[in-house]
Amino acid sequence: MKKQSNENVKLKDFADALARLKTTNEVTSFLRDICTPNEIQSIVDRWEVAGLLTKNFSYRQIQNKTGVSVTTIGRVARYLNSPDGGYQIAMKRVNE
């Protein structure tokens, strides 16, 4: 149980670091420093999937358009509608 609590603290510390970045260029630089190119591609793919899901594309259409697995699309869909609402908050702010 302690490990889970420690992981939550570390995640909050990381989220705090992201929240303190002020520009798109700062976030891009940070992500390039901290993530591998494949990790960045996975994040970008999930963000694109979330956008397509909100536009009511089917899983199969999304897979054909992005090459992302149906399993990943399902995971994004589950979190897109989760109570935490991270995807929805980010999308709302991007569209403001």
URCORTA-V613684 format. One record per residue. N is the residue number from 1. D_LAST is the distance of its C-alpha to the last C-alpha in whole Angstrom. Layout:
# URCORTA-V613684
n:N d_last:D_LAST
n:N d_last:D_LAST
This chain:
# URCORTA-V613684
n:1 d_last:40
n:2 d_last:39
n:3 d_last:38
n:4 d_last:35
n:5 d_last:34
n:6 d_last:35
n:7 d_last:32
n:8 d_last:30
n:9 d_last:30
n:10 d_last:30
n:11 d_last:27
n:12 d_last:25
n:13 d_last:27
n:14 d_last:25
n:15 d_last:22
n:16 d_last:22
n:17 d_last:23
n:18 d_last:20
n:19 d_last:18
n:20 d_last:20
n:21 d_last:19
n:22 d_last:17
n:23 d_last:16
n:24 d_last:15
n:25 d_last:19
n:26 d_last:20
n:27 d_last:19
n:28 d_last:20
n:29 d_last:24
n:30 d_last:24
n:31 d_last:23
n:32 d_last:26
n:33 d_last:28
n:34 d_last:28
n:35 d_last:28
n:36 d_last:30
n:37 d_last:29
n:38 d_last:29
n:39 d_last:27
n:40 d_last:24
n:41 d_last:25
n:42 d_last:25
n:43 d_last:22
n:44 d_last:20
n:45 d_last:22
n:46 d_last:21
n:47 d_last:17
n:48 d_last:18
n:49 d_last:20
n:50 d_last:17
n:51 d_last:15
n:52 d_last:18
n:53 d_last:19
n:54 d_last:16
n:55 d_last:17
n:56 d_last:20
n:57 d_last:22
n:58 d_last:26
n:59 d_last:27
n:60 d_last:29
n:61 d_last:27
n:62 d_last:25
n:63 d_last:28
n:64 d_last:29
n:65 d_last:26
n:66 d_last:25
n:67 d_last:29
n:68 d_last:27
n:69 d_last:30
n:70 d_last:30
n:71 d_last:30
n:72 d_last:27
n:73 d_last:25
n:74 d_last:27
n:75 d_last:26
n:76 d_last:22
n:77 d_last:22
n:78 d_last:24
n:79 d_last:21
n:80 d_last:18
n:81 d_last:20
n:82 d_last:21
n:83 d_last:21
n:84 d_last:20
n:85 d_last:17
n:86 d_last:16
n:87 d_last:14
n:88 d_last:12
n:89 d_last:11
n:90 d_last:10
n:91 d_last:9
n:92 d_last:6
n:93 d_last:5
n:94 d_last:6
n:95 d_last:4
n:96 d_last:0
